[in-house]
Amino acid sequence: MKKSKLVIFFMPVFIVLFLILGIIIFPNESIIAAKEGLNIWTSVLIPSLLPFVIGANLIVDLKIVDIIGFIINPITRFIFNVSGKSALVFAISTVSGYPVGAKLASELRSSSQISKYEAQRLVSFCSTSGPLFIIGAVANGMFENASLGYLMIICHYLAAISVGLFFRNYGKELIARSSNSLKSNIRNVINTRYYNNQGFFVLFGNAVFNGVNTLLMVGGFVIVFSVIFKILSLFNIISLMSSILYIPLSLFGVTKELCYAFISGLFEMTIGCNKIAGVTSAPQVLKTVLASFLIGFSGLSILAQCCNFLAKTDINVGLYIFSKFLHGVLSGLFTFLLYPLSKSTALVSNFSSLYDVLYNNIIWNYYISNYKILLPIFIIIYVLLSLIFIEKTSYKRKKES
């Protein structure tokens, strides 16, 4: 038997045993961490996500996705190389937040409404955070700055669109035009729905049932990852990771306290953003950039939730995680580049402030004084593009040989 198979088999076993051992050694701390995760689930996730999950399920079951998809299909096919119903998933995701976009994409693929490659392109940019979390929880609640919320949400969605354009040609598959007219397509959708012979209240009940089950699963992930993070902190593993990360990042002005907060966000996004906002020894722009990265990347807790849906299909989970990392990097980059706008009221209504920021050397002085933050972002992007270029070159060589 190959060593790689043995490692793949026993690695999860050792991790689970280690976490169980931590719970046994620190039972009181584990209970407190579980209560904190439960509090996040009941006070934040249920009221903000449950109505959207039920509504999204109804939109799919009532075939509204199909009808709107036929209308906007020419636009979305040209921009993102996805069908109209796929682009509607992006609109729902931007309003509702994680993990609704990944759930809807997996449902479309499970029902064979979209191809494997289209599903991969879809999840690359249709798994986003919602405005309620970014503006309400992060900007107002944690950073106590509403202008940052508008900046971060613009950069978050701009990065998602950029990732969608980046994955546009994935699979070498072009979405074909529909051979039927819009009227005949809508007629076929209506006939299909009535053929299933399910009334509105049956569909509504199914949507509520599925929505509650989805939120129960999300709550389980949040509680488990809260305990995992606490156990790793008690064993000083988080401190060790932050100390290692601090060595290269200290050259760019990142403090050890900020490294610890950032690593906590890699496990749970909400906890990490809150810890980053509470760091007083770091400049505001750096904290905002790191928080934008965490919201774009989403953290291991949310990635596990999304991958739970995607793993039930033939969507490549590893490629999805890479797209989320790219989303986080681009979110941080856009946040840094546009950060001077948040120092004025330009994002709200005052265009004279926007003129001052752009033309009175404010923005140029800002870039020069914060070059240490911009440098690592460009290094990461350069490495990512180099890896992609190497992979494409090797793929072409294998194909030619």
C-alpha positions in Angstrom: 0.0 0.0 0.0 1.3 3.5 -0.9 2.3 5.8 1.9 0.2 8.6 0.6 -3.0 6.4 1.0 -2.0 5.6 4.6 -1.4 9.3 5.3 -4.8 10.3 3.8 -6.5 7.5 5.8 -4.9 8.2 9.2 -4.5 12.0 9.1 -8.2 12.7 9.8 -8.2 10.1 12.5 -5.3 11.7 14.3 -6.8 15.1 14.0 -10.1 14.0 15.5 -8.4 12.1 18.3 -6.3 15.2 19.1 -9.4 17.4 19.3 -11.3 14.9 21.5 -8.3 14.8 23.8 -8.3 18.5 24.0 -12.0 18.5 24.9 -11.3 16.0 27.6 -8.4 18.0 29.0 -10.2 21.4 28.8 -13.9 20.6 29.3 -14.9 23.9 30.8 -13.1 26.0 28.1 -14.7 23.8 25.4 -18.2 24.3 26.8 -17.6 28.1 26.9 -16.4 28.0 23.3 -19.4 25.9 22.2 -21.7 28.5 23.9 -20.0 31.3 22.0 -20.5 29.5 18.7 -24.1 28.8 19.7 -24.6 32.5 20.5 -23.3 33.5 17.0 -25.6 31.0 15.4 -28.8 32.0 17.3 -28.2 35.8 17.4 -26.6 36.4 13.9 -27.0 33.5 11.5 -30.5 32.3 12.1 -32.2 35.7 11.7 -30.0 36.8 8.8 -29.8 33.6 6.8 -33.0 31.6 7.4 -35.4 33.9 5.5 -33.0 34.0 2.6 -32.5 30.3 2.5 -36.2 29.6 2.5 -36.8 32.3 -0.2 -33.9 30.9 -2.3 -35.4 27.4 -2.1 -38.8 28.7 -3.1 -37.3 30.7 -6.1 -35.8 27.4 -7.4 -38.9 25.2 -6.8 -41.3 27.8 -8.3 -39.1 27.8 -11.4 -38.6 31.6 -11.1 -34.8 31.0 -11.6 -35.5 29.4 -15.0 -37.8 32.2 -16.2 -35.5 35.0 -15.2 -32.6 33.0 -16.5 -34.0 32.9 -20.0 -34.4 36.7 -20.0 -30.9 37.6 -18.8 -29.1 34.6 -20.5 -27.6 36.6 -23.4 -25.9 39.0 -21.0 -24.5 36.5 -18.6 -23.4 34.2 -21.4 -21.4 37.0 -22.9 -19.8 38.2 -19.6 -19.3 35.1 -17.4 -20.0 32.3 -19.9 -22.8 31.0 -17.6 -26.5 30.7 -18.2 -29.0 33.2 -16.9 -30.2 30.9 -14.1 -26.6 30.7 -12.9 -26.2 34.5 -12.8 -29.3 34.7 -10.7 -27.5 32.6 -8.1 -24.9 35.4 -7.9 -27.7 37.9 -7.2 -29.1 35.8 -4.4 -25.7 35.2 -2.9 -24.8 38.9 -2.8 -28.0 39.5 -0.8 -28.1 36.5 1.5 -24.4 35.7 2.0 -22.5 32.4 2.8 -23.3 29.6 2.2 -26.4 30.1 0.1 -24.6 30.6 -3.2 -22.7 27.3 -2.9 -25.9 25.5 -1.9 -27.9 26.8 -4.9 -25.0 26.0 -7.3 -24.8 22.5 -6.0 -28.5 22.0 -6.3 -28.5 23.2 -9.9 -25.7 20.7 -10.6 -27.3 17.8 -8.7 -30.5 18.3 -10.8 -28.4 18.4 -14.0 -29.6 21.8 -14.9 -26.1 23.0 -15.5 -22.9 21.2 -16.6 -19.9 20.3 -14.5 -17.8 23.0 -16.0 -20.5 25.7 -15.7 -21.0 24.7 -12.1 -17.3 25.2 -11.4 -17.3 28.6 -13.1 -20.5 29.5 -11.1 -19.1 28.7 -7.6 -15.9 30.6 -8.3 -17.8 33.9 -8.0 -21.2 33.1 -6.6 -20.1 32.4 -3.1 -20.1 35.7 -1.3 -20.8 37.4 1.9 -23.9 39.5 2.5 -24.2 43.3 3.0 -25.8 42.8 6.4 -22.6 41.2 7.7 -20.1 43.5 6.0 -21.8 46.8 6.7 -23.7 46.0 9.9 -21.5 43.5 11.8 -17.9 44.3 10.6 -17.9 48.0 9.7 -20.4 49.4 12.2 -20.2 46.8 15.0 -16.4 46.0 15.0 -14.6 48.9 13.2 -17.3 51.5 14.2 -16.9 53.2 10.8 -19.8 53.0 8.3 -17.6 54.4 5.4 -15.4 51.3 5.7 -18.5 49.1 5.2 -19.4 50.7 1.9 -15.8 50.4 0.7 -15.4 46.8 1.8 -18.7 45.7 0.2 -17.8 47.3 -3.1 -14.3 45.7 -3.1 -15.8 42.3 -2.1 -18.3 42.2 -5.0 -15.8 43.7 -7.4 -13.3 40.9 -6.5 -16.0 38.3 -6.9 -16.8 39.6 -10.4 -13.0 39.6 -11.2 -12.7 36.0 -10.2 -15.8 35.1 -12.4 -14.1 36.8 -15.4 -10.9 34.9 -14.5 -12.7 31.5 -14.6 -14.7 32.5 -17.7 -12.9 30.1 -20.0 -12.6 27.2 -17.5 -13.4 23.9 -19.2 -13.2 25.2 -22.7 -16.9 25.1 -22.8 -19.1 27.8 -24.4 -22.7 28.2 -23.3 -24.8 27.7 -26.4 -27.7 29.9 -27.4 -31.2 28.4 -26.8 -32.7 27.2 -30.1 -36.2 28.0 -28.8 -37.8 31.4 -28.4 -38.2 33.1 -25.1 -42.0 32.5 -25.2 -41.7 28.8 -25.8 -39.0 28.4 -23.1 -41.3 30.1 -20.5 -44.2 27.9 -21.7 -42.1 24.7 -21.2 -41.1 25.8 -17.7 -44.8 26.4 -16.7 -45.9 23.1 -18.1 -43.0 21.3 -16.3 -44.0 22.8 -12.9 -47.7 21.8 -13.3 -46.6 18.4 -14.5 -45.0 17.7 -11.1 -48.4 18.4 -9.5 -47.1 20.2 -6.5 -49.0 23.2 -5.1 -47.5 26.3 -3.6 -48.0 25.2 0.0 -46.3 21.8 -0.6 -43.3 23.7 -2.1 -43.4 26.2 0.7 -43.3 23.5 3.3 -40.4 21.8 1.6 -38.5 25.1 1.4 -39.0 25.7 5.2 -38.0 22.1 6.0 -34.8 22.3 3.8 -34.0 25.8 5.1 -34.2 24.7 8.8 -32.1 21.6 8.1 -29.5 23.8 6.3 -29.3 26.2 9.2 -28.9 23.3 11.7 -26.0 22.1 9.7 -24.5 25.6 9.5 -24.9 25.9 13.3 -23.1 22.6 13.8 -20.1 23.8 11.8 -20.0 27.1 13.7 -20.0 25.5 17.1 -17.5 22.8 16.2 -15.0 25.3 14.7 -15.4 27.5 17.7 -14.4 24.6 19.9 -11.6 23.6 17.5 -10.1 27.2 17.6 -10.3 27.2 21.4 -8.5 23.9 21.7 -5.8 24.9 19.3 -5.4 28.2 21.2 -5.1 26.3 24.6 -2.4 24.0 23.1 -0.6 27.2 21.9 -0.8 26.0 18.3 -2.3 29.3 17.2 0.4 31.2 18.9 3.1 29.1 17.2 1.5 29.7 13.8 1.3 33.4 14.4 5.0 33.5 15.5 6.0 31.7 12.3 3.8 34.0 10.2 5.2 37.1 12.0 8.7 36.4 10.8 8.1 37.4 7.1 5.2 39.8 7.7 7.2 41.8 10.3 9.1 43.3 7.3 5.9 44.8 6.2 4.8 46.4 9.5 2.5 43.6 10.7 2.6 43.1 14.5 2.5 39.7 16.2 -0.9 40.6 17.8 -2.3 41.2 14.3 -0.9 37.9 13.0 -2.7 36.1 15.8 -6.0 37.9 15.0 -5.5 37.1 11.3 -4.9 33.4 11.9 -8.0 33.2 14.1 -9.9 34.6 11.1 -8.6 31.8 8.9 -10.5 29.4 11.1 -13.6 31.5 11.8 -14.2 34.7 9.8 -16.4 36.5 12.4 -14.0 35.9 15.3 -11.0 37.0 13.1 -12.6 40.2 11.9 -13.5 41.1 15.5 -10.0 40.4 16.8 -8.4 42.4 13.9 -10.6 45.4 14.7 -9.6 45.3 18.3 -5.8 45.5 17.6 -4.7 49.0 18.5 -1.1 48.7 17.5 -1.7 48.5 13.7 -2.8 51.1 11.2 -6.4 51.2 10.2 -5.7 50.5 6.5 -3.8 47.3 7.3 -6.6 46.0 9.5 -9.2 46.8 6.8 -7.2 45.0 4.1 -6.8 41.9 6.3 -10.5 41.9 7.2 -11.4 42.2 3.5 -9.2 39.2 2.8 -10.9 37.1 5.5 -14.4 38.0 4.2 -13.4 37.1 0.7 -11.7 33.9 1.7 -14.5 33.2 4.2 -12.4 31.0 6.6 -12.3 27.3 7.2 -15.6 27.2 9.0 -17.6 28.6 6.1 -15.4 26.7 3.5 -16.4 23.5 5.3 -20.1 24.4 5.1 -19.8 25.2 1.4 -17.7 22.1 0.6 -20.3 20.0 2.4 -22.8 21.0 -0.4 -20.2 20.9 -3.3 -18.8 17.5 -2.3 -22.1 15.9 -3.1 -21.6 16.8 -6.7 -18.7 16.4 -9.2 -17.6 20.0 -8.6 -13.8 20.2 -7.8 -13.6 21.3 -4.1 -9.9 22.1 -4.3 -10.4 24.5 -7.2 -13.3 26.1 -5.3 -11.0 26.7 -2.3 -8.4 28.2 -4.7 -11.0 30.6 -6.2 -12.0 31.7 -2.6 -8.3 32.4 -1.8 -8.0 34.4 -5.0 -11.2 36.2 -4.0 -9.7 37.1 -0.7 -6.4 38.4 -2.3 -8.3 40.6 -4.8 -10.6 41.9 -2.1 -7.6 43.0 0.0 -5.9 44.5 -3.1 -9.0 46.5 -4.1 -9.5 47.6 -0.5 -6.0 48.9 -0.3 -6.2 50.7 -3.7 -9.6 52.4 -2.9 -9.0 53.0 0.8 -8.4 56.8 0.4 -12.1 57.1 -0.6 -13.2 55.9 2.8 -11.4 58.8 4.4 -13.9 61.2 2.9 -17.6 61.1 2.4 -17.1 60.3 -1.3 -18.7 56.9 -0.9 -21.9 58.5 0.4 -22.7 61.8 -1.4 -20.0 64.5 -1.3 -18.4 64.6 -4.8 -16.1 67.5 -3.8 -14.4 65.2 -1.3 -13.9 62.7 -4.1 -12.2 65.4 -6.2 -9.9 66.3 -3.3 -8.9 62.7 -2.8 -8.1 62.1 -6.4 -6.5 65.3 -7.5 -4.9 67.0 -4.5 -2.1 64.4 -4.2 -3.8 62.7 -1.3 -4.1 59.4 -3.0 -0.5 59.5 -4.3 0.9 60.3 -0.9 -1.2 57.5 0.5 0.3 54.9 -1.9 3.8 56.0 -1.3 3.5 56.0 2.5 1.9 52.5 2.6 4.1 50.7 0.0 4.9 48.0 2.6 1.3 46.9 2.6 1.0 46.9 -1.2 4.2 44.9 -1.8 3.2 41.5 -0.2 -0.2 41.7 -2.0 1.6 42.0 -5.4 4.0 39.2 -4.5 1.1 36.9 -3.7 -0.7 37.8 -7.0 2.6 37.3 -8.9 3.1 33.8 -7.4 -0.5 32.8 -8.1 -0.3 33.9 -11.8 3.1 32.2 -12.1 1.6 28.9 -10.8 -1.4 29.2 -13.2 0.9 29.9 -16.1 3.1 26.9 -15.2 0.1 24.6 -14.9 -1.3 25.7 -18.3 2.1 25.2 -20.0 2.4 21.7 -18.5 -1.2 20.9 -19.6 -0.5 22.0 -23.2 2.7 19.9 -23.3 0.9 16.8 -22.0 -1.9 17.4 -24.6 0.6 17.8 -27.5 2.6 14.7 -26.4 
